[in-house]
């Protein structure tokens, strides 16, 4: 104890603002269940695995650690075998229903009363491995027993605040019927105080230390349901029809089919109808949404989610297209004779079902279905745990860490110890450290081994290896890479391409001081565009990119005969009122070569200003690659705009060969015999006037709609006479401008000199659009980002109709850091 007392100056009592880690090592994926457990630094509250705690002692000099180990317990023979069949979780005066869906609850006899302690500290919501432990009566041993009415004491840790509340199961209107899955493993946790460097071990708790060290506060503890529901705009004045409907407490069925689950009660007329059909055919038959389209009755509540705690009820607003809060839900339910205090929870809410589906999704439903696949283990074969809608990140990082550049930078040339020594005081917030940690987790093979399962052989419990692996959860990496990003920091589904580009941008910034080791450069290449005007003279433009975005030419499909037969069958089935089965669908098969050819194909560029002719004309543009990247990322443009500006996702197969050869796409630059367009003249007699005359056709159509004639001329000029729709968008966006009634000045009010918000340009570029396209779209839409995005999608030829006004001055030297590969 004298040794411990001598180091008490290095021990801190955690404050509410402190982040305390006791679930995962900050520089590896070791956990309390790993060999050697975890060591929590009682000064910095960072956790370290057995192999790495010595590094922290050398770096910081902090000697006192809380040693946490979890060892698997043998499964008792009398543990109940049944899985829960009915779930109801709630607490009087609290909101415990949403986040606790995956808890497995066992109740104890009411007489005599028994206290249960539920510790949510560090609860990983994505897995149902939390515990309710029964403290035995009279100080005896605890255990798992049958379900009764009980009183429970619940400790909830969220956002750094701890709250204890008493909960009587009779107050929540719910309970659990059934028992536990006896395959759920249990772990016994032990704690010791360890003093480095000699690893002197002392018992914990110790009178020399605070009794309670604290709990790790994870940013993702409740991120799935963190967004508070908004009060519906239709709730306070909801019309309810007195049609004599009385809803029974159970035995519900859809009014239009035989569905008895996923049922929604319309709060206006009391109709009980089934929910929406999922993409895979599961779910309901769309009768509830169809009823809304027929009646416009806005609100519905999901039956089976209504309990005494009405905050847990799933209310959906069809016109608002989102889950909402109904402050008058009790009143609206009572209108149809529903006594909510007696109802039990029998259904998942929409949020709970989404989380369950995303975490426990059976990927065999969309890949390798019906095939025997061999599980792989070892270096390079480590899976990533789904954190809830994080598949976009997992797939991207698995691909990125299969490239030589990222493997070399974050695994071969940089060890965990090097990254830790260079990291700031908190390595959990350092991108370099977390990328190195992720690389080590994926590539080392340390965490790639078959998961351990409990088997029952002749009434004996034995541990065997399964064909699955647990994988590693990239929580700390996600926290760092998504920091301050409004989308990636959420738990919503995201676009993998957007995340890939965000990742490369962050990696490039982090390696700005050592560009020679910067791994994202292996994805870069230079696109060269050649424009030729009717004079025969040419201009070249260059830009650097890291993805090659390709249109999908459906007319190049190789199975046109099968498609034609399928569409005939589909039309016939529609007339007969029959649906097409999934296995009957025929999709277009477009070769990748056709997509690459469309990128290089000649295009007409209308409105191109030629400095050779001193006039606007039509030029021919071709594109190629001036350099070939080490790794070529292809983006297939599967979204197209149909009539009425309705976006549509193409349902199409792209046939990709084993070897992709793009050597034919090499751009050679200025060739012998070609003459460059002359430089743009800044001033002079031959220069085209900077003002643009308004199209009388556009002006007359707009003025015929009742708009001011002067306003119409300004709209046409400021949108480069792009069209009536574009001019109208500009007009509606600028009707309240203070200078809207000022006379037109050709010296200042011109398209070329039109002021564009650079922030809006950067926003569109971050969406993946080219800068020239972004500027033209903003001009055509009056500066509105939303309308500019619509304008780009509605003009697939926009990249070729950009008013480039290119000349020889557009020739730019390529980025010296861009690699140039073989193109195959």
N, C-alpha and C positions, 0 to 999 in steps of 0.2 A: 504493500500500500504506500510505502514511502516513495517508491519509484513513481507511482501514479500521482501522488501529491506534488512531486517535483515538476510534473508536466501540466498541471492544471491551468497554467497561464495559456496553454495552447488549446484549451477546450472552451468552446463557446456554447452558450444556450441559444438555440434557434429562435429567431423572431418570425413574426407572420410574413415578412417579406422574403425570408430565406427559402430557397429551393433545396429540398433535401432528397437525396437519391438513395434508395435502398432496394431497388428492384433490378438495376442493370448497371454494369460497369460503364464508366464514361468514355473509355478508350477501347473497349472490346464488347462482345455480346455475352459476357459471363453474367450469371445471375446467382442468387443464393443457392440454386439447385446445382450449379456447376461444381466441379471438383475443387474443393478449397473454399467455396462460398464467396461472399463479398465482404470487403473491408470498407466501412464508412468512415471517412476522415471527420473527426469530431470538431474540426476547426472550419473546414471549407464545406463539409457535408456532401462531398463528392464520393462516389463509390468506386472501388477498384477490385478487379479480380486478383486471385492469389499471385499470378505471375507479374502483376503490374503495380501492386501496392508499394513495392520497394522503390520504383521510379518516382512515385509521388513523394516519398519520404526524402529522397535525395534532392528533389527539386524544391520542395517547400520547407522541409525540416519538421513537418507536423508528425509527431510520434504516436498519438493516441487514436485508436480506431475501434469502432464497434464491429465485431466479426459476426456476420449473420450466415447461418447455414440452414438449408432445408433438405431433409432426408426423407425419402419415400417411406411411408408406413405400410406395413402389411394390411391387406384388406380384411376386416373382420368377417367371419362366416355369417353372422346374423344381420349383416347390413341389408336393408331392403333392396329388392331387385327391381321393383316396378319403377318405370319412369313417371314423372308427374303427368297427370292428365288434365288438370285444371289449375290455372294460375291466376292468383289475385294478389297483387302487391300494392300496398298503399299505406299512408300514415295520416292520421288525423292532424290537420293543420300543416301538412307538408306535402311536397311533391316528390314522391318516391316511385311513382308508377313507371315513368318512361325509362329512366336509366337502369332500372333493376330487373329488366326483363329476363336476363339470363341467370339470375340467382336461383340456386336450388335450395328450397326451404324445407326444413324439417321442424315440426312442432313437437312440443312436449306435453305431458299430461297437465291439465289445469289444476288438479288437486293432488299434492300441494302446489302452489304457484311456483314457477321456475323462471329465472331470468335468462334470456338469450342475449349474447353480445354480438353485434354485427359490426365488424371493422371494415369500412370501405376504403381505408387508406391504401393508395396504390392499386385500387381495383382496376384491372384491365378489362374494360367492357367488351372487348372483342372476343373474350373467351369466358365460358361459364365455369370457372374454376375457383370461385370464391366460396367461403365457408360460413355457415352459421353453426356455432359451437355451443352446445348445451352445457352450462356449468351445473354439475351435479348438485342435488339438494343436500343441504347440511355440510357443504364443503367437500363432498365426495367427488369421485371421478366423473367426468362428463361422457357423453356418448350421443349417438343418433337414435332417436326413437320415433314413435308414431305421431300422427297429426291430431292436435287438440286445440281448443281455444286457450290462448295464452296471453301473457303480457310480455312485451319485448322492449329492451332498451337498445336504441339504435344510435350509433355514433356515425355522423356523416361528415366527411372531410372534403371540402370543395373550396377552391379559391383561397386556401390558407386558413379557412375558418372551420372550427370544430363545433358541432352542435349535437348535444345529446337530447333525445326526446323519448318519452314513453309512448309505447304504441300497443294498444289492445286490439287483437285481431277481430274482436267483435265490433270495433269502431270503424274498421276499414271496409266492411261489407265484402270481404273476400277471404279466401283461404286456398290451401293447396291440397288437392286430392291426389293420392298416389304416393310413391316413395322416390327413391333415388336410383339412378343408374349405377350399379355397383362397379362398373368399370372406371368410374371417376376416381383417379388416384388422390390420396391424401398425403400431406407432407408435415413432418414435425420440424418446427423451427427452433433453433437454439441460438443463444446470444452469448458472446464473451467480449471482454475488453482485451485488446492486444496492443502492446507497446513495442514499437520498433526502435532500433533495428534488430533487437534480439528476439522479437516475437514472444515477449513475456505475456502469458495469458492470465487474466484475472476474471473472477466471476462477474456477471451482470444480472440484475442491477447491482450497482455499487453505491454505498453511502457517500462516496466521494464525488459521485456524478449526479446530475439531474436524473430523476427517476424516468423521465420520458424524453427521448431524443427527438421524436417527431415523426411525421409521415411525409413521404415523397408526394409532392403536388405535381401532377402531370397536366400539361396543357391540354391533353386530349381526353381528360377524364369524362367530360360530358359534351364533347364538341359536336357529337352527332345531333344532339337536341339542344345545342347552346343557343340557337337563334329563337328568341322568344316569339311565340305566335302573336300575330296582330289581331286586335279586335275587329271582327267583320263589320264592314260598313252596312251590312243588311241585318245585323242582329237586333239592334234596338227597336227598329220599326218593322220587324218581320210580320208579315200577314199570315195568320193561321185560319184555316177553313174549318168551321164547325160542321163536319159531315158525319158526326156520330162514330168516328173511328176510335176504338179503344185498343191499345196495344197490350197484349198479354206479357207477363214477365219472362216467358220462355216459349219454346216451340215455334220460333219464327221460320218463315219460308218466303222466298221471293214471290211476289204477286204475279209474275209473268213466266216463271220457270220453277224447277224443283230444287234450286240451290237453297241450302240451309246454312251456309257459312258465307262470310264476306258480304253481309247484308247491311244496307244503309236505310235509315228511316228519314224520309223527307219531312222536315219540320214544318212545312206549310200544310200539306194535305194528309200526312200520316201514312203515305204509301211506303211499303217495305220492298226494296228492290236490291238486286245483286250488283256488286261493284264491277269494275272494269276488267276486261280480259287482258291478261299479260301477253307479252310478245311470244311466249312459248305455248300459249293455249290454256295455261292455268288461270286461276282467278275466277271472276264472274263472267256474265254474258252481256255486260254493258247496259243493263236495263236501267240502272239508276241515272247514268249520264244521258241516256236517251230520253228518260222522263223529264229531265231538266230542259233538254232541247225542245221538247214539246210544250212545256208549261212555263219555263223560266222561273220555277220555284227554286230559290238560290241555295238554301242550306240543308245539309243532311248530316246525321250523326251515325257513326258505325255502331250497330248493335253488338253487344259483347264487350265493348270497351267502357260501358257506363257502370260506374260504381258510386259509392257514397262520396268519393273524392272526384267531383266532376271535372277537376282540372286534367285528369287523365283521359277523359272522353275524347274521342277522335271526331272533331267537327270539321267538315269540308265545305268550302264555298265554291260553287261552280263558276260564277262570274269572275271571282278573284283567283280562281285556279290554284288554290293553296289551302293547307290546313289553317284553321283560324280559331280564335277564341270567341265563345258566345257567352257574354256575361249573364244573359237571361236564360241559360240552358235549362235550369231547374223549372222555370216557369213554362218554357216551351215543351218540356217533357210532360209536365203535369197536365197540359192541355189535352194530351192523348191518354191520360190515366196512368202514366208511368211513375211508380214509386221507386226512384233511383236508389234510395237507401237500402233496399233489399236485393239489389241486383249484384251479380258476381261477374268478375272479369273472365271471359272465356275466349276472347279474340285478341290478337296483336293489333296495336295501332298501326297506322300506315308507316310512321317513322320506325317503329320496332320491326316491322316486316322488312322494310328496306335494309335496315342494318343486318338483320338475320340473313337475308338473301345475299347481301354483298360479302358477308364474312364466311358464310357456309355454302357459297355457290358451288354447285357441282360442275366443274369445267368440262367433264366428259360429255355434257349436253351440247357443247359447241365444238369440241375438238376430240379427236381420237375416239369418238363414240363407238362402242362395240368392239374396240380393238384391245388386244393385250399389249400393254406398254411396259417396258422394263424400267423399273425405278433405278436411277443412277445416284451414286453417292461418291464423295471424295472431293478433292480440289476442283473448283470451278462448277460444282454441281450442288450449290446451296440455294435453297428457296427463300423467298421473302414472305413474311407473314402479312396477310391482308389486314391493314389497319382500319378497314371500312372505306370502301370506294377509293382505295389507293392502288388499284391495279394499273392505272396509267403510269404511276411512279415506278412500280415494281418492274413492269415490262421494259420501261425506258432504261432503268439502271442495270438490268440484266444485260441488255444489248450494249450499253455504253461500256460496261466492264468486261465485255468480250473483245474489245478493241485493244490493239497493242499500245496505243498512245496512253490510254487511261490506266492500263495494267502497269505499264512502265512507270508512269508518273506517281501513282498512288500505292503501288504494291512492291514493285521490284527495286525502284530507286529511293523509296522512302519507307522506312520501317515505322511501326507504331511508336517506338521509343523516340525516333527523330521527330515525328509529328507532335508528340506530347511535349517534348522539350521546347519546341518552337511555339506551342500554343499559348494563348493568354491564360490568366488565372483560372478562367472557367472554360475548359476544353469542350464542354457541351455546346458552346455557342460559336465554335471555330469551324468554318467550312472545311479547311484543309484537314483538320483532325477528324472530322466526321466522315469525310470522303475516304480517308485512309482507313478508318475503322470499318466502313462499309466494304471497302476493297478487301481488307483482311478477312472479314466475315464471309464474303462470297467466294474468295479465291483460295484461301488457305486449306479448306476442307475440315477445319477444326469443329465446325458446327454442322457438318453434313454427315449424318449417320442415322440409321433407322431409329424411329421413335420406340420407346419402351412401352409395352402394353402388358396388362395383367391377364393371364390365362388361368382357367380352372381345370386342373388335371387331377382326377380322382380325389375331389374335394380339397385339393391343395392349391393355393394361389402361387403361381410362378410367373416370373417376368420373362417375356419374350420380345423379340424385335419384330416390328411390323414393316410393311413395305413402304411406309410413309416416313417423312422426316418433319420435325417440328418447324424448321426454318428459323430465320432471325427477324426480329421486328425492327424496322428502320425508323424508330420514333425520333431519336435525337437528330438523325439526318434530316427528316422531314421538317422538324422544328426549325433547323438552321436554314435550309434551302427555301422554305416557304415564309421566312420571317418578313413581315411587312408586306406580303403579297395577299391581296384581299381574297383571291380565289384558292390558291394552293394551300393557304393556311386553314381553309375550311375543310369539311368532310364531304363536300359535294363532288360529284363526278366531274372530271376535268379532261381536257384534250391532251393526249400524249405528245402531239407535235408542239403545242404551246409550252408544255413543261420541258420538252427537250431543248427548245430554244432559250427558255429561261435558265435552264441548267448551264448551257454553254456560255451564256452571257455572264452568269455568276462566276463560273470557273475562269473565264478570261480575265475578269476583273481581279480575282484572287491571285492570278499568276502574272499580273501586269509587270512586276519587277523582274521576273525570270521568263521572258517570252520564249526562250529556247526550249523550255520544258512545258510550255502551255499545251495541254492535250487537245483542246477544242479545235485547234488549227487543223487537225487531221481531217475535219469535216468540211473545211472551207474550199471554195473554188471560185474562179472568176468567170462570169458570164459576159460574152462579147456580142453586142448587137450591131449589125451592119444595115445601114439605110441607104438606099439609092433613089435619087429623085429623077424625074424625066430628063434632066440635063445629062444624065450619065455619071454625074459626080456622086461621091459616096461620103458617108460619115460613119464613124465607129464610136460606140459607147461601151464602157466597161463598168461592171459592178461586182462586188464580192458578196457571196451568199453561202449558206451552209445547208440549204435544202433545195432540191430541184422539184418544183411544183408542176405537175403534169395534168393536162386535160385528158378526159377519157373519151375517145371517139367511138361512140356506140355503133356508128355505121361500119366500123371495122370488125364487128363481132364475127367470130368464125362459125357460129352455130345459128345462122339466120333461119334456116329451114325449121329447126326445132323450136325456135322462138315464135315463128309464125304459127306453127301448129298449136303451141301452148296458148297464145293469145286467142286463137279461135276457140279452144276448149274453155278458156277462162270466160269468154263472152257468153258461151253457151251455158256454162254453169251459173253465171249471174242471172240469166233469163229464167233459169229453172229454180233460182233461189238456193242454190247449193254453193258450198265453199270449196276452195282448193286446199287439199292437204299439203303440208309442208314438203313431203317427199315428192310431190307432183310439180313443184315450182321449177320452171326452167329459167335460168338467169343468163344474160349475155356473157359470153366469154371473149374478152378483148386481150389480144397479145400485148405484152409490155412494149414490144418493138413498135407497135402502132402508136402508143402513147408517147414514146421518145421521138418518133417521127413527127408527131403533131407539134412538138416543141420547136423543132428545127424548120418546119415548113414555112414557106414564104407567106407573109401577111401584108395586106394593104393598110397603109397608115394614112388616113384621111386628115386633112388639115395640117399637113407638115409644111412648115415654112422653110423654103429653100433660099439660102443666101445666094445661090447661083442665079435663080430666077427672080429674086426679090418679090416673091409671091407665095401664097399658100397653094399647095398642090397635093397630089397623092404619091406617096413614096412606097417602096417595097422594103419590108424589113425581114431579115433572117437572123436567127440567133444560134449561137454555138458556145462551146466551152473553151476558154483560152487556157485553162488549167484543169487537170483532173485531180479530184481529192483522193486521199487514202481510203476514205470510206464515203460512199455516195448515199445520202439519205433521200429517198423519193417520197414525195407527197402526192397522193392521188386525189384529185379534186372530185370528190364523190357528191358534193352538193351543187346543184344547178337550180336556176330560177325558172319556174314555169310561168304561164300567163297569169297576170295579176300579181306578179312579184312574189309568188308563193314558193318558198324554198323546198326543194325535194332532194332526198338522198337517193343516189343511184344504188340499185340492188344489182350488183354486177361482180363477176369474177375477173381477176386479172391473172392471166397465165404468164408466170415468170420462169424463164429458163434457168438452168443450174448456173450457167455462166452468162453474165451480162457484159456485153462488149459495146462500149460507147465511143470507140476510137473514131468512128465516122462523124462524130459530133464536134471534132476538134475545129476550132476557129483559128485561122491562120493570120488574121490581121490584114493590113493593107498589102495588096498584091501588086506585082509589076503591071503597069499599064493603067492602074486605077488612079483617079485624080480626086483629091479631097475637096469637099465643099469649102469655099473661102470662109475666112473668119467673119463673124457677125460684126457689122459696122455699127459703132456706137452712135454715130450721128452722120448726117449727110443727106444729099438730095435724093439718093436712090433708096433710102431706107423706107420700108413700109410704115405708114402711120401707125402709131401705137393704139389709136382708138379703134373700137369695133362697132360697126353699125348694127343696130337691133334688127332682127329678122321681122319683117312686117307680118309674115304668116303667124309667128308665135305671138306677136303683140296683138294682132286682131283677134286671135282665138281667146287670149286671156281677157282682153277688154270686153269681148262678147259675153264673158262670164260675169261681168259687172265690176271688174277691177279698174282702178284708175289708170288712164292711158300712160301717164308719165311713169307710174310705178311699173307698169308692164314693160316699158322700154328698158328701164333699169334692170329688171329681172332678166330680160333676154340678154343684155350686154354682159351682166355679171355671171352668166352661166355659159358664155361663149356660144350662144344660140344652140345649146345642146338639145333642146326640145321643150315642148310645152310642160311636161311633167316636171322637168328640172327647174324651169323658170318659175312654175307655181310653188315648188318647194322653197325656192329662194324668197319669193314674194311673201309667203306665209311666215317665214322666219324673220323678215326684216320690216314688217308692216309698222312696227312701233319705233323704228330707227328715227332719231331726231332729224336726220337730214334726208328722210325719204321723199320730202316734197321739194328739195332743192333742185335747181336746174341741173341737167346732165353736163358734166365738164369732161371733155375729151382728154384733157391733160391729166386728170387724176382718176377718173372713173373708167378704168380699162381693165380688161381681164388680166393682162400681163402684170399690171401693177396692183392687182387686187390684194388686199391684206388678208393673210391666212394665219390663223392661230397656230404657232409652231407646236404647241402642246397637243393640239388635235392631230397634226401631222404625225407626231411621235406615237400617239395612241394607235393610229391606223397602221403604222409601220410595225408596231408590236403585235398587231393582229396577223402579220405575215404579208401585208401588201407592200408593193414597191413604193418608194417615195414619190416618184412621178405620178403613179396611179392615185396615191393618197391625195396629192395636191389637186389633181384634176377633179377628183370626186368631191373634195371640199368646196372647190370653186362652183361646181355644178349644183351643190346642195345647200349653198348659202352658209357653209361653215358647220353644219350640223353633222356630228360624227355618226349618229344613227342613220340619218338619211344618206350620208356619204357611203356607208356600208351597204345599204340597200341599192344605191346607185351602182356600185361596183359589181354586185351580184347580178344586177339586171342588165349589165353590159359586159357579157363575157369577152367582148373584143376590146375591152377598155385598155388592156396593156398594149395593144397595137394602135390605139387611137390617141395615145398620149401626145400632147403637143410638145414634142421633144425639141424642135427647133435646133437639132444637133448640127454641129459643124466639126471641122477638124480639131477644134479646141477641146472637144469632148473626149479625145483620146487621153486616157489616163494610164499611168503606170500601175501595174498590178501590185498588190500587197506583197512585199518581199517575204512575209511570213506564211504565204499560202503555198502548200505543197503542190507538186505536179507529178501525178502518178502515170501509170501505163494506160489507164482507161479500160481495163478489163478485169 
